[in-house]
Amino acid sequence: MDKNPIDRTAEEMSKTDIKEAVLDVKKIILATDGSEPSIKGTEFAVALAKLLKADLTAIYVDEQFALLLEEKYEEDLYEGVKHSAAGLQVAQWYGEKNGIEVKTIVKQGSAPKKIISTAKEENADLIVIGTTGRTGLKRIAIGSVAEMVMKASHVPVIVVR
């Protein structure tokens, strides 16, 4: 990414402020939970790593302990989403098929916090994450990991749906 970030609005810029666009991504973090949207994110991240010749690290965050503390009725909101570290194996298979080495990491705790802290620890330039695209009450009740990561990340985030 550009070492001199844009620090003005379009109204404050002139043509002389425009520089050559450069995409300098050397390290990508892929957040996976094994769900269908995260597998779509995996395919995208591997293709992007291949195109950019970037390193790829896949992370799965085990939130089971946090989920056990939630009320039983909230479990129904997760219907159709099976969180699993199996997404890491799928990421490695995609990597093998495409000539990309995929480093894998498993952490426990809050998914958004662990994804962001891992991106910092790994000096990542980009985070790729899938989303179910839930709306309404389900999104409000369980929150969107992708949305929380986007809001708190220090690097660009690509959300795949």
HELIX and SHEET records of a PDB file:
HELIX    1   1 ALA A   10  GLU A   12  5                                   3    
HELIX    2   2 LYS A   15  ASP A   17  5                                   3    
HELIX    3   3 GLU A   36  LEU A   52  1                                  17    
HELIX    4   4 GLN A   64  LEU A   68  1                                   5    
HELIX    5   5 LYS A   72  TYR A   78  5                                   7    
HELIX    6   6 ALA A   86  ASN A   98  1                                  13    
HELIX    7   7 ALA A  111  GLU A  121  1                                  11    
HELIX    8   8 GLY A  136  ILE A  142  1                                   7    
HELIX    9   9 VAL A  145  ALA A  152  1                                   8    
SHEET    1   A 5 VAL A 102  GLN A 108  0                                        
SHEET    2   A 5 ASP A  55  ASP A  62  1                                        
SHEET    3   A 5 LYS A  27  ALA A  31  1                                        
SHEET    4   A 5 LEU A 126  GLY A 130  1                                        
SHEET    5   A 5 VAL A 157  VAL A 160  1                                        
END                                                                             
